[in-house]
Amino acid sequence: MNTQLKLSIGQYSDKGVKPLNQDSYGSVIPKEPQLSLKGAAVVLADGISTSNVSQVASETSVKSFLDDYFCTSDAWSVYTSGLKVLESINGWLFSQTQRSEFRYNKDKGYVCTLSAAIFKASTAHLFHVGDSRIYRLRGEGLEQLTKDHRTWISKEKSYLSRAMGVNLDVEVDYQTVGLKQGDYYLLCTDGVYEFCDAEDVTSLIHANEHDLDEAAKALVQHAIEKGSDDNLTLQIVRVDKLSATEGSPLQQQMEKLVIPPLLQPRQEFDGFLILREMHSNSRSHVYLAKDLEDNSQVVIKIPSVELGNNPAYLERFLMEEWVARRIDNVHVMKAGMQNRKRNYLYSVTEYIEGITLKQWLIDNPKPDLETVRGIIEQVAKGLQAMHRLEILHQDLKTDNVMIDTNGTVKIIDFGGVRIAGIVEAENTLEQDEMQGTALYMAPEYFVGEMISSRSDQFSLAVLAYHMLSGRFPYDTQVAKARTVAAQKRLKYRSVLDEEREIPAWVDQTLRKALNPNPFKRYEEISEFLYDLRNPNPKFLRGPRPPLMDRNPVRFWKSTSFVLALTVVGLLVYLQTK
């Protein structure tokens, strides 16, 4: 049974003894599926007292964070979404100060502190700049989770060492903490925490646990009574129930729709006319269809009825269209238009008239280097579009690359993708089963190490290597190397061949991209593409690969010839004695 994350929030702010309240705060608990995909957001900002416009900075920061965070891609992780939004807000604040009369006196500019918490699945994601604070109250223990960005000159004097809007770039503290039912999280400004001790906080929250707004107000009033001389703002978040969803938010769609029966040509199905079956196996059935609304041709894919009770399979099945709908790139398969309600569980994608790269290689078994470069560069553009959304393909191979009739290369089949935002929404501690094809997979998959964009880079380099040689750099040895020590013993086979015109520096480029150690590969795919076209001076200066790597057959022939001469020489020597 699936249960969603449930939170209770109480908030209160007071100007205190100041004539103007320069604090700002806000919170959003969205409905499903956004709650599972993006989480709930609570944010607080404190304008600096030396500025007459800092309340604009704090109000803008809070409103912009809550508006923009939920507009970021569902595929992005909380960290990426939050950081990009904060960088954007900081840039706007800084530019406002630069355009104003306070450009040379930042203490009077658009500057504020900010603390934000995103509650997603079973984790709290904390972002922090300045000296506002985030606390956690678990049981009777109150713990400060953030560090004040304040530098003390003496016991009486200090200044903010970090804040929003001070510089063009901002350094944001980020951390994650696990949630437990009954936890309280407190976001507060210095006007509150400097005048309330742990005992005050614990007693007043527990005394008003049924009305958190009243609890926040009581703590603020307590701080005022203790002599607080600043604006006071407090937000209290209680974790009432943890999310118990076993899997990603896509499972909600699975539960609402049923698997359709096998389709037949000329059959009308959910507004489509089935034209013919394109492919069928034990896992799915693929049909060419026509949309009856606009007469466009699309591809409809339905899951196998036999796997209807396999949630992991169905989730992967739905992932394909989910990804295709979020990536707008000519080198990535597009999803079909979704302009009407669906009654069954299936996916709709564009129809690509062409052939797979696997078939193309059968028709063109020895492509020249420039043709290979052109295809690899197009595949790379598709991968880069996916990586910008923190999506890893994980199953790049010749079967999953299409070349249409215009020569445009497209990546297809997203059933094995890894999406940062979806992974965060899952509450399972079990590791996903490996996706992909062993011959193309990076070594880190087989030892359970961290997967990154460099893993897709490895698969892309395998694709290039295979197109140039018809072989694989490590054959099946990668899948057999299940320890780091075993992977260090993997031996790269040179792509150079006497019958193919391949420069030695291209071989060195592939060797680097195919290094078993992901940290010794290129940092970015763009670097790999550049070196694939332009000789890297390091490779030109480096020693030439040994003959055994360049041409093993010639090496052993030469070795055998030398040994044969040695034997003949010994026989002649023995006969003359």
ZIPEHU-V816365 format. One record per backbone hydrogen bond with DSSP energy under -1.0 kcal/mol. CO is the residue of the C=O (numbers start at 1). NH is the residue of the N-H. Records with the same first field share a line. If there is no record, write none. Layout:
CO->NH + NH
This chain:
3->244
6->240 + 241
8->238
10->236
12->234
14->232
15->18
22->47
24->45
26->43
28->41
31->35
33->37
34->38 + 39
40->119
41->28
42->117
43->26
44->115
45->24
46->113
48->51
53->57
54->58
55->59
56->60
57->61
58->62
59->63
60->64
61->65
62->66
63->67
64->68
65->69
68->71
69->72
75->421
77->81
78->82
79->83
80->84
81->85
82->86
83->87
84->88
85->89
86->90
87->91
88->92
89->93
90->94
91->95
92->96
93->97
94->98
95->99
100->103
102->105
105->108
106->109
109->111
111->48
112->164
113->46
114->129
115->44
116->127
117->42
118->125
119->40
120->123
122->179
123->120
124->177
125->118
126->175
127->116
128->173
129->114
130->149
133->188
134->145
135->186
136->143
137->184
138->141
141->138
143->136
148->150
149->161 + 162
151->159
157->153 + 154
159->151
164->112
173->128
175->126
177->124
180->183
183->239
184->137
185->237
186->135
187->235
188->133
189->192 + 193
190->194
192->195
197->201
198->202
199->203
200->204
201->205
202->206
203->207
208->211
211->215
212->216
213->217
214->218
215->219
216->220
217->221
218->222
219->223
220->224
221->225
222->226
223->228
224->227
232->14
233->189
234->12
235->187
236->10
237->185
238->8
239->182
241->6
245->247
248->251
249->252
250->254
251->255
253->257
258->345
264->267
267->274
269->272
271->292
272->269
273->290
274->266
276->288
279->286
283->304
284->281
285->302
286->278 + 279
287->300
288->275 + 276
289->298
290->273
291->295
296->291
298->289
299->349
300->287
301->347
302->285
304->307
305->308
307->310
310->314
311->315
312->316
313->317
314->318
315->319
318->322
319->323
320->324
321->325
323->326
329->332
331->411
334->350
347->301
348->336
349->299
353->405
355->403
356->360
357->361
358->362
359->363
360->364
368->372
369->373
370->374
371->375
372->376
373->377
374->378
375->379
376->380
377->381
378->382
379->383
380->384
381->385
382->386
383->387
384->388
386->389 + 391
387->390
390->420
392->418
397->400
398->358
400->412
401->357
402->410
403->355
404->407
408->404
410->402
411->333
414->417
418->392
419->423
420->424
423->426
437->440 + 441
442->445
443->446
444->449
452->455
453->457
454->458
455->459
456->460
457->461
458->462
459->463
460->464
461->465
462->466
463->467
464->468
465->469
466->470
473->493
474->477
477->481
480->482
483->487
484->488
487->490
497->500
500->502
503->507
504->508
505->509
506->510
507->511
508->512
509->513
510->514
512->515
517->520
518->521
524->528
525->529
526->530
527->531
528->532
530->533 + 534
536->539 + 540
537->541
538->542
546->550
547->551
551->555
552->556
553->557
554->558
555->559
556->560
557->561
558->562
559->563
560->564
561->565
562->566
563->567
564->568
565->569
566->570
567->571
568->572
569->573
570->574
571->575
572->576
